[in-house]
Amino acid sequence: MNPLLPERSRFCCVMLFSLFCCLSTTSAFAQGFPPPQAVQRMTVADGFEVQLVASEPLVRQPVAIEFDDRGRLWVIQYLQYPNPAGLKRVKVDQYTRSQYDRVPEPPPHGPKGADRLTILEDTDHDGQFDQAHDFVNGLNLASGFALGNGGVYVLQAPYLLFYPDRNRDDKPDGNPEVLLKGFGLDDASAVANSLTWGPDGWLYGCQGSTVTARIRGVKFVQAIWRYHPRTKTFELFAEGGGNMWGLDFDRQGNLLASTNLGGFVLLHIVQEGYYWKQFSKHGPLRNPFTFGYFDHAPHQNFKGGHVTVGGTVYQGTSLPASLQGKYISGNLLGHEIQFHTLIPDGTSFRTQHGGTLVQANDSWFAPTDLTVGPDGAVYFTDWHDKRTAHPNPDADWDRSNGRIYRLQGRGVKAAPFLQVHALESQQLLALLKQPNEWYVRAARRELITRQDPHVPTILKTQLHQQHSDHQTLQLLWTLASLDGLDEPTALQLLQHPAPTVRSWTIRMLGDRRSASPTIAQRFIQLAQTDASPQVRSQLASTAARLPADPALEIAQSILKRNLDRSDPHIPLLLWWAIEKQALTAIHDVEQRFVTTKSWQQPFVSEFILERLMKRYAAAATPRTLEVCQKLLTTAPNAKQNQLLQALDTGLALSGQGQLKPEQIPAALTEQLATRWRAHSENLVLMQLNARLGNPAVLKQALDVAVNNSQPLAQRTAMLKFL
């Protein structure tokens, strides 16, 4: 399937496409209309209009679009898809993942492909792009790009590249700089994609479902990853998520990623989170001790095919106010553009289908990306091909087509365009107050590129003044992007009345992976007193990035308050923060959580202690098993069976069928043997005693298994046990 491979099997995808075709009529789902006729056949929501702004031969197979600060539209033409040039495929598995004979060299030394990054211009100002110029061609599976820092960042697996263009002549100044190496090439429908500036100055991207990346010693399959251009830092922001293609940030800076799992339209991605995967197909999470994961945002009234792509949160000014803050996305297999409502649900969201903005009435229409332009209109691409699935990597693709459309309010005239790069720094700072988010992001990008040494001082001064909560957030994001967030300013912002300001200040301080004693103490105070679950959620995420002290104190303080047991994010975030320290700070964890008092705290008892038992059992060292024994000793009777099951599950994770005697604390051996003698029919106790090398258990199991007078079910159970 073109740029998004469904999580379901390729067979399901092909069958779904076939079903669409079979159920359709010529008038409802006809095939491949020429550009002018395609627009006329579209069903557009009341109050809106669609205009064709570019089509073949000017643009073909568009997969990613974005406007620059001169109002021009950049587009990746993904013409090399689905196989990289110059490589020999040596193997294809049942999920159409390919292995190649070598890793290609980066441009310009590696094989030249057909992909190109093209600049589209409207030279006669009639609303349609009439001129195209390649910034760079010969690319080989280029799937994403971002403008900034005096050049262009380009994703071309296995590389993240930076093409400098300091003189702004639309030609690279030289060969690209290789920033990252190791993105996978296994499947061109799931390669690293959607390179997007975060409000905090990091570059964020998606990694698809059927591609394996190995970057700086980190091996991963599905993830949201990020790269910091100034510090050159690479990290996984969150892991899992399926085959995501498209990400954006809402007004509060929440990261939302599109999905191709039927019944859902997005995932709300939080820092240090672990997310759903189709585990049987794509393997486990990197951390085997997550003991849980986040799922998609629950969705109501799902419509269309199961592939949602290129989603963007509308934050422009030219569309009706009813669309403000709505999630607008392409539905690839439904051949339409939809919008969805984001409904707060604790610290996360539920989503609800809002309506169809554009129904193409053409089964070749395949939206791959959306963006909001400087005029506030929504621009969307059309890959345009009769094929929407790839049953084999050598399928025949029609690379002659491609369209880009503009969705706008009917009769709305665009406001005059501001040449952002030509503005003074003070004027750029003023743009941060613009209601049109495109100008806000463009201004911040130009300020980061410009690095005016006076700007951080101005921003700090403005932060002392009265602003709306959102304006304060914009000032904070820009200051942090310029590396100007110092401790006095941060301490001031940690007292701000807006939870979004406090939580983002926590996040950006935590990105340093350390905290001064003053900041650490302030984090602990917030964990103990802050009224906002949004702040507590970020504290839980940040705790996973900090040393044991203060991380464990932060986690314990939130747990003691017992406020967030029903929140969709906080309980697991707290567990993951504790798990990071479980072995390296085992004494501290034991003192804080493995006590009789801990069992009396509902939040700790419900979400932490059984997971802690599994984690320490999985480590299976004398010291961790000593903590396991203490957990059993301190637990109330009502929790004993669950703890025993957790102990057995954890020991199974250790990979050791039977522990060595020197691993096992004598107290644990005696405790489990005594319990088994009192409940010799208990299979979990039998299993645990067997793991601990108790020969009487094995003898009993064998006696039952060979005894014809015993019930068949019990004999079978013993055989399975043996």
C-alpha positions in Angstrom: 0.0 0.0 0.0 1.3 3.4 -0.7 2.8 5.4 2.1 1.0 3.6 4.9 1.1 -0.2 5.3 -1.9 -1.3 7.3 -1.4 -3.1 10.6 -3.8 -5.8 9.4 -2.3 -8.3 7.0 -1.8 -7.3 3.4 -4.5 -9.8 2.5 -7.0 -7.8 4.6 -5.9 -4.6 2.9 -6.3 -6.0 -0.5 -9.7 -7.5 0.4 -10.9 -4.2 1.8 -9.9 -2.4 -1.3 -11.6 -5.0 -3.4 -14.7 -4.7 -1.3 -14.8 -0.9 -1.9 -14.5 -1.5 -5.6 -17.2 -4.2 -5.7 -19.7 -2.3 -3.7 -19.2 1.0 -5.5 -21.0 2.2 -8.6 -19.5 4.1 -11.5 -20.9 7.3 -10.2 -19.8 6.8 -6.6 -16.3 5.3 -7.0 -15.1 5.7 -10.6 -11.5 5.4 -11.6 -8.7 8.0 -12.0 -10.3 11.2 -13.3 -8.0 13.9 -14.9 -7.3 16.9 -12.5 -10.0 19.4 -13.5 -12.7 16.7 -13.6 -11.5 15.2 -10.3 -12.2 18.5 -8.5 -15.7 18.8 -10.0 -16.6 15.2 -8.8 -15.7 15.9 -5.2 -18.4 16.2 -2.6 -17.3 19.1 -0.4 -18.9 20.1 3.0 -21.2 23.1 3.0 -19.4 26.4 3.4 -16.2 25.0 1.9 -14.6 24.8 -1.5 -11.7 22.8 -3.0 -9.3 24.2 -5.6 -6.6 22.3 -7.5 -3.3 24.0 -6.9 -0.8 21.5 -8.5 -1.0 18.4 -10.6 0.9 16.2 -13.0 3.3 16.7 -14.7 4.3 19.5 -12.3 4.1 17.1 -9.3 3.9 13.3 -9.1 3.5 10.9 -6.2 3.5 13.6 -3.5 4.1 12.2 0.0 5.1 15.2 2.1 4.4 19.0 1.8 5.2 22.1 3.7 5.3 25.9 3.1 8.5 27.9 3.5 8.8 31.5 4.8 8.4 32.9 1.3 5.0 31.3 0.8 6.2 28.5 -1.6 5.2 24.9 -1.2 7.9 22.2 -0.9 7.0 18.7 -1.8 8.7 15.3 -1.8 7.9 13.4 -4.9 8.2 9.7 -3.8 8.9 8.4 -7.3 11.4 5.7 -6.2 8.8 3.8 -4.1 8.6 1.0 -3.3 12.2 -0.3 -3.9 15.5 1.6 -3.3 17.7 2.1 -6.3 21.0 0.3 -6.6 20.3 -2.4 -4.0 19.7 -6.1 -4.5 16.9 -7.6 -2.6 18.0 -10.9 -1.0 14.9 -11.8 1.0 11.2 -10.9 1.5 9.2 -12.2 4.4 5.4 -12.7 4.8 4.9 -9.1 5.8 6.7 -7.8 2.7 9.7 -6.8 4.7 12.8 -6.8 2.4 16.4 -7.4 3.2 19.0 -5.9 0.9 22.6 -6.9 0.0 24.1 -3.8 1.6 23.6 -0.4 3.2 23.8 2.4 0.6 26.2 5.3 1.0 24.6 8.7 1.7 24.1 11.2 -1.2 25.8 12.0 -3.4 28.0 8.9 -3.2 25.2 6.2 -3.0 22.9 5.0 -5.7 20.8 7.8 -7.3 17.1 7.3 -7.1 14.1 9.0 -8.7 12.9 10.9 -5.6 13.1 14.7 -5.5 12.4 17.6 -3.2 10.7 20.2 -5.2 9.8 23.8 -4.6 6.4 24.9 -6.2 5.8 28.6 -6.8 2.8 30.6 -7.9 4.5 33.2 -10.1 1.4 34.9 -11.4 -0.5 34.9 -8.1 -3.6 33.2 -9.4 -3.8 30.7 -6.6 -2.2 27.8 -8.6 1.4 26.8 -8.6 2.8 27.1 -12.1 6.6 26.6 -11.6 8.6 23.8 -10.1 12.3 23.8 -9.2 14.1 20.8 -7.6 16.0 21.8 -4.5 17.6 18.3 -4.8 16.9 15.3 -6.9 18.4 11.8 -7.2 17.1 11.0 -3.7 16.5 7.3 -2.9 13.3 6.7 -0.8 13.2 10.2 0.7 10.2 10.3 3.0 10.2 13.5 5.0 11.8 16.9 5.3 11.9 20.0 7.5 13.1 23.6 6.8 15.3 25.5 9.2 18.7 26.4 10.5 19.8 27.7 7.1 19.0 24.6 5.2 16.8 21.6 4.8 16.6 18.4 6.9 15.8 15.3 4.7 14.8 11.8 5.8 16.2 9.3 3.4 16.6 5.9 5.1 18.9 4.9 6.5 19.9 8.6 7.0 18.8 11.9 8.5 20.6 14.5 6.3 21.0 18.2 6.4 21.5 20.1 3.2 22.8 23.6 4.0 21.6 26.6 1.9 23.0 29.6 3.8 22.7 32.0 0.8 19.1 31.0 0.3 19.5 30.4 -3.5 17.5 27.2 -3.4 20.5 25.1 -4.2 22.4 23.0 -1.6 25.7 24.7 -0.6 27.4 21.3 -0.8 27.1 17.7 0.1 24.6 16.9 2.9 25.8 16.4 6.5 24.8 13.0 7.8 23.2 13.6 11.2 21.9 10.2 11.9 22.4 6.7 10.4 20.5 3.5 10.9 16.9 4.0 9.9 15.6 0.8 8.3 14.9 0.1 4.7 12.8 -3.0 5.1 9.5 -1.5 3.9 9.1 1.8 2.0 5.5 2.0 3.3 6.8 2.3 6.9 10.1 4.0 6.8 10.9 7.0 9.1 8.6 9.8 8.1 6.8 13.0 9.1 9.8 15.1 10.1 8.2 17.9 12.1 9.5 20.7 14.3 8.3 20.5 17.9 7.5 23.7 19.7 10.5 23.0 22.0 13.1 23.1 19.1 13.5 19.4 18.6 12.8 17.6 15.3 10.3 14.8 15.8 9.6 11.9 13.4 7.7 8.7 13.2 9.1 5.2 12.6 6.7 2.7 11.0 5.6 -0.8 11.9 7.6 -3.1 9.6 11.0 -1.4 9.6 13.8 -2.0 12.1 16.1 0.9 13.0 19.5 0.8 14.7 20.7 4.2 15.7 23.5 4.9 18.1 23.1 1.6 19.7 19.3 1.9 20.0 17.4 -0.8 18.1 13.7 -0.2 17.6 10.8 -0.9 15.3 7.9 1.5 16.1 8.4 4.8 17.8 8.2 8.5 17.9 11.9 9.7 17.9 13.5 13.1 18.0 16.7 14.8 17.2 18.1 18.1 18.7 20.0 20.1 16.0 22.1 22.1 18.5 23.1 19.3 20.9 23.0 16.6 18.2 21.1 14.4 20.7 19.0 11.5 19.4 16.4 9.7 21.6 13.2 7.7 21.5 10.5 10.0 22.7 8.0 7.1 23.0 8.0 3.5 21.8 5.3 1.5 19.9 2.3 2.9 18.2 2.0 0.9 15.0 2.5 2.2 11.5 2.2 5.9 12.2 2.4 8.4 9.3 1.8 12.0 10.3 2.2 13.9 13.5 1.3 17.4 14.8 1.2 19.4 18.0 -2.0 21.0 19.3 -2.4 24.4 21.1 -1.0 23.0 24.4 1.8 21.1 22.7 0.3 17.6 22.9 1.8 15.3 20.3 -0.8 13.5 18.1 0.2 10.8 15.6 -2.0 9.3 12.9 -2.6 5.6 12.8 -3.7 2.9 10.4 -5.4 0.7 13.0 -9.1 0.4 12.1 -11.5 1.9 14.5 -9.1 4.7 15.6 -7.7 7.9 14.1 -4.8 8.9 16.4 -2.5 8.2 19.3 -1.8 10.8 22.0 2.0 10.3 22.5 3.5 11.3 25.8 7.2 11.4 26.8 8.6 8.1 28.0 5.4 6.3 27.0 5.1 2.7 25.7 2.4 2.1 23.2 0.3 -0.6 21.5 1.9 -2.8 18.9 0.7 -5.8 17.0 3.1 -7.9 19.1 2.6 -11.2 17.4 3.7 -9.6 14.1 6.2 -6.9 15.2 7.7 -8.3 18.3 7.9 -7.1 21.9 8.7 -3.7 23.2 12.4 -3.0 23.8 11.8 -3.0 27.6 10.3 -6.4 28.6 9.3 -5.0 32.0 6.7 -2.4 31.0 3.9 -4.7 32.2 1.4 -2.6 30.3 1.2 -0.1 27.5 -1.0 2.8 26.2 -3.5 2.3 23.5 -5.0 4.6 20.8 -7.3 7.4 21.8 -10.8 5.8 22.0 -12.8 6.8 19.0 -16.5 7.1 18.4 -18.4 6.7 15.1 -15.5 5.5 13.0 -16.0 6.1 9.2 -14.2 5.1 6.1 -11.2 2.8 5.6 -8.8 1.9 8.4 -5.8 4.1 7.3 -5.7 7.6 8.8 -2.8 9.6 7.5 -1.2 13.1 7.7 -3.3 14.4 10.5 -3.0 18.0 11.6 -4.7 20.1 14.3 -6.3 23.1 12.7 -5.0 26.3 14.3 -5.5 28.7 11.4 -7.8 31.6 10.9 -9.6 31.3 7.6 -11.7 28.3 8.1 -14.9 28.5 10.2 -14.4 28.7 14.0 -16.1 25.4 14.4 -13.0 23.7 13.0 -10.6 25.4 15.4 -8.7 22.7 17.3 -10.2 19.9 15.3 -8.0 17.0 14.0 -8.1 17.0 10.2 -6.8 14.0 8.5 -6.8 11.9 5.3 -8.6 8.6 5.2 -6.6 6.7 2.6 -8.9 3.8 1.9 -12.1 5.9 2.3 -10.8 8.4 -0.3 -11.7 11.4 1.8 -10.7 14.2 4.1 -12.3 14.0 7.6 -12.2 16.0 10.8 -12.5 14.7 14.3 -13.2 16.3 17.7 -10.6 16.0 20.5 -12.4 15.4 23.8 -10.4 15.7 27.0 -10.2 12.4 29.0 -8.1 12.9 32.1 -4.6 13.7 30.9 -5.4 12.3 27.4 -8.1 12.4 24.8 -11.0 10.6 23.3 -11.9 11.3 19.7 -15.2 11.6 17.8 -15.9 11.6 14.1 -16.9 15.2 13.3 -17.7 14.9 9.6 -16.4 14.5 6.1 -14.9 17.7 4.5 -14.1 16.2 1.2 -15.3 12.9 -0.4 -13.3 12.4 -3.7 -15.8 10.0 -5.3 -12.8 8.6 -7.1 -11.1 5.4 -5.9 -7.8 6.6 -7.2 -7.7 9.4 -4.7 -5.2 8.6 -1.9 -4.4 11.4 0.5 -0.9 11.1 2.0 -0.2 14.4 3.8 -2.0 17.5 5.0 -0.6 20.9 6.1 -2.1 24.3 7.0 -0.7 27.1 4.8 0.1 30.7 5.7 -3.3 31.7 4.3 -5.0 29.4 6.9 -6.3 27.0 4.3 -5.7 23.2 4.5 -3.6 21.8 1.7 -3.7 18.0 1.0 -1.9 15.7 -1.4 -3.3 13.0 -3.6 -0.9 10.1 -4.4 -3.5 9.2 -7.1 -3.1 5.6 -8.2 -5.6 2.7 -8.8 -3.4 0.6 -6.4 -3.6 1.2 -2.7 -2.0 -2.0 -1.5 1.2 -3.8 -2.3 0.7 -7.5 -2.4 4.3 -7.9 -3.5 7.3 -5.5 -3.6 7.4 -5.7 -7.4 3.9 -4.5 -8.0 3.4 -2.2 -10.9 2.8 1.4 -9.8 1.7 4.3 -12.0 4.2 7.1 -11.3 2.7 9.6 -13.7 0.1 11.1 -11.4 -0.1 13.4 -8.4 -2.2 16.3 -7.2 -2.3 18.9 -4.4 -5.5 20.6 -3.4 -6.5 23.5 -1.2 -9.5 23.4 1.1 -10.8 26.8 2.2 -13.9 28.6 3.3 -16.1 29.3 0.3 -15.3 32.8 -1.0 -12.6 33.5 1.6 -9.8 35.7 0.3 -6.3 35.1 1.7 -4.7 37.9 3.8 -1.5 39.4 2.4 1.5 37.2 2.9 4.3 38.3 5.2 7.8 37.5 4.2 8.9 36.1 7.5 12.6 35.9 6.8 12.7 39.7 6.0 11.3 40.8 9.4 13.4 42.2 12.2 13.7 40.1 15.4 11.3 42.3 17.3 8.7 41.8 14.5 9.3 38.0 14.7 8.6 38.1 18.4 5.4 40.0 17.7 4.4 37.2 15.4 4.4 34.8 18.4 1.0 36.5 19.3 -0.5 35.7 15.8 -3.7 33.7 15.9 -2.6 31.9 12.8 -0.3 29.2 14.1 1.6 28.9 10.8 3.1 32.3 11.4 3.9 31.5 15.0 5.8 28.4 13.9 7.6 30.2 11.0 8.7 33.0 13.3 10.1 30.6 15.9 11.9 28.7 13.2 13.5 31.9 11.9 14.5 33.0 15.4 16.2 29.7 16.0 18.0 30.0 12.6 19.0 33.6 13.3 20.3 33.1 16.9 20.0 36.8 17.7 21.8 37.1 21.1 19.4 39.8 22.2 16.3 37.7 21.8 16.6 35.5 25.0 16.9 38.6 27.2 13.8 40.1 25.6 11.9 36.9 26.0 12.7 36.7 29.7 11.6 40.3 30.2 8.3 39.5 28.5 7.8 36.4 30.6 7.7 38.7 33.7 4.8 40.6 32.1 1.1 39.7 32.0 0.1 37.5 29.0 -2.5 35.0 28.2 -1.6 31.5 29.2 -1.1 30.5 25.6 1.1 33.5 24.9 3.2 32.6 28.0 3.6 29.1 26.6 4.7 30.5 23.2 7.3 32.7 24.9 8.5 29.7 27.0 8.8 27.4 24.0 10.8 30.0 22.0 13.1 30.7 24.9 13.8 27.0 25.5 14.4 26.5 21.7 17.1 29.2 22.0 18.6 27.5 25.0 17.8 30.5 27.2 15.8 28.8 30.0 17.8 29.5 33.1 17.1 28.4 36.6 15.6 31.7 38.0 13.2 31.9 35.0 12.3 28.3 35.3 11.6 28.6 39.1 9.3 31.6 38.3 7.4 29.6 35.6 7.0 26.6 37.9 4.7 28.9 39.9 2.7 30.0 36.9 -1.1 29.6 37.4 -1.4 27.8 34.0 -0.9 24.0 34.3 0.4 23.9 30.7 3.2 26.4 31.5 4.2 24.5 34.7 4.2 21.1 32.9 6.1 22.3 29.9 8.7 24.0 32.2 9.1 20.6 34.0 9.5 18.8 30.7 12.2 21.1 29.3 14.1 21.0 32.6 13.8 17.2 32.6 15.2 17.1 29.0 18.6 17.9 30.6 18.4 14.5 32.5 19.6 16.1 35.6 18.3 18.7 38.1 19.9 21.0 40.6 19.0 20.5 44.2 16.8 23.6 44.0 14.9 22.3 40.9 14.7 18.8 42.3 13.1 20.1 45.5 10.7 22.1 43.6 9.7 19.1 41.5 9.1 17.2 44.7 7.0 20.0 46.1 4.8 20.0 43.0 4.4 16.3 43.2 3.2 16.7 46.8 0.9 19.7 46.2 0.1 20.5 42.6 -3.7 20.4 41.8 -3.3 19.6 38.1 -3.2 16.0 36.8 -1.5 17.4 33.7 1.4 18.6 35.9 1.5 15.3 37.8 1.6 13.4 34.5 4.6 15.4 33.2 6.3 14.9 36.6 5.8 11.2 36.2 7.3 11.3 32.6 10.2 13.5 33.8 10.9 11.2 36.8 11.9 8.5 34.3 14.6 10.8 33.0 16.1 11.8 36.3 18.5 10.1 38.8 17.0 7.9 41.5 17.0 10.8 43.9 14.7 12.7 43.2 12.9 10.4 40.7 11.6 8.0 43.4 10.6 10.7 45.7 8.5 12.3 43.0 6.8 9.0 42.1 6.2 8.2 45.8 4.7 11.6 46.5 2.2 11.4 43.6 1.3 7.8 44.6 0.6 8.8 48.2 -1.9 11.4 47.1 -4.1 8.6 45.5 -5.6 11.0 43.0 -4.8 9.5 39.6 -5.7 5.8 39.8 -8.3 6.2 36.9 -6.1 8.5 34.7 -5.3 7.0 31.3 -1.6 7.8 31.6 -0.3 8.5 35.2 -0.4 5.0 36.8 1.8 3.4 34.1 4.1 6.5 33.8 4.8 6.2 37.6 5.5 2.5 37.2 7.9 3.1 34.4 9.7 5.8 36.4 10.1 3.3 39.3 11.1 0.4 37.0 14.0 2.5 35.7 15.5 2.5 39.2 14.4 -0.9 40.3 17.8 -2.6 40.1 20.2 0.3 40.4 18.5 1.8 43.4 17.0 -1.4 44.9 17.6 -0.4 48.5 15.8 2.9 48.0 12.9 1.2 46.2 12.6 -1.4 48.9 12.5 1.2 51.7 9.9 3.3 50.0 7.5 0.6 48.6 8.1 -2.8 50.1 6.4 -2.1 53.4 3.2 -3.0 55.2 2.2 0.6 55.0 2.6 0.5 51.2 -0.1 -2.2 50.9 -2.5 0.2 52.7 -2.0 2.8 50.0 -4.5 2.0 47.3 -2.6 3.5 44.4 0.7 1.7 45.3 -1.1 -1.5 46.1 -3.1 -1.6 42.8 -0.5 -0.5 40.3 3.0 -0.9 41.7 3.6 -3.8 44.0 2.6 -6.7 41.8 4.7 -5.2 39.0 7.6 -4.8 41.4 7.3 -8.5 42.3 7.4 -9.5 38.6 10.4 -7.2 38.0 12.5 -8.5 40.8 11.6 -12.1 40.1 12.7 -11.6 36.5 16.1 -10.4 37.7 16.4 -13.6 39.8 19.4 -12.5 41.9 19.7 -13.3 45.6 19.1 -9.6 46.4 16.0 -9.2 44.2 14.5 -12.5 45.4 15.1 -11.3 48.9 12.8 -8.3 48.1 10.3 -10.8 46.6 10.2 -12.6 49.9 9.7 -9.4 51.7 6.8 -8.5 49.4 5.1 -11.8 50.3 5.7 -11.3 54.0 4.3 -7.7 54.1 1.3 -8.4 51.8 -2.2 -8.9 53.3 -3.9 -12.3 52.8 -6.2 -10.9 50.1 -3.2 -10.1 47.9 -1.2 -13.4 48.4 -2.5 -15.3 45.4 -1.9 -12.4 43.0 1.6 -12.0 44.3 2.4 -15.6 43.9 1.2 -15.5 40.3 3.3 -12.4 39.8 6.3 -14.1 41.3 5.8 -17.1 39.0 5.4 -14.9 35.9 8.5 -12.9 36.8 10.6 -16.1 37.3 9.4 -17.3 33.9 10.6 -14.0 32.4 14.1 -14.7 33.9 14.5 -17.5 31.3 15.7 -19.9 34.0 13.6 -23.0 34.3 15.0 -23.9 37.7 17.1 -21.5 39.9 20.4 -22.4 41.3 20.5 -22.9 45.0 22.9 -20.1 45.6 20.4 -17.7 44.0 17.5 -18.4 46.4 17.2 -16.9 49.9 16.6 -19.6 52.4 13.6 -17.7 53.8 11.9 -17.7 50.4 12.5 -21.4 49.9 11.0 -22.2 53.3 8.1 -19.8 52.9 7.0 -21.3 49.5 7.5 -24.9 50.7 5.4 -24.3 53.8 2.6 -22.8 51.7 2.7 -25.7 49.2 2.5 -28.3 51.9 -0.7 -26.5 53.2 -2.1 -26.3 49.6 -0.5 -29.1 47.6 -3.1 -28.8 44.9 -2.2 -25.2 44.0 -0.5 -25.3 40.6 1.2 -21.9 41.1 2.7 -23.0 44.3 3.8 -26.3 42.7 5.4 -24.3 39.8 7.2 -22.0 42.2 8.6 -24.8 44.3 9.7 -26.6 41.2 11.6 -23.5 40.0 13.2 -23.4 43.5 14.3 -27.0 43.1 11.9 -28.7 45.6 12.0 -32.4 44.6 8.9 -33.3 46.6 6.8 -31.3 44.2 8.1 -33.1 41.1 7.5 -36.5 42.8 3.9 -35.5 43.6 3.2 -34.4 40.1 4.6 -37.6 38.6 2.5 -39.7 41.1 -0.7 -37.9 40.0 0.1 -38.1 36.3 0.6 -41.8 36.2 -2.3 -42.6 38.6 -5.2 -44.0 36.6 -7.6 -43.4 39.5 -7.0 -39.6 39.4 -9.4 -37.4 37.4 -8.2 -36.9 33.8 -8.1 -33.1 34.0 -5.8 -33.3 37.1 -3.5 -35.8 35.4 -3.4 -33.7 32.3 -2.5 -30.6 34.4 0.3 -32.5 36.0 1.7 -33.7 32.7 1.7 -30.1 31.4 3.4 -29.0 34.6 6.1 -31.7 34.3 
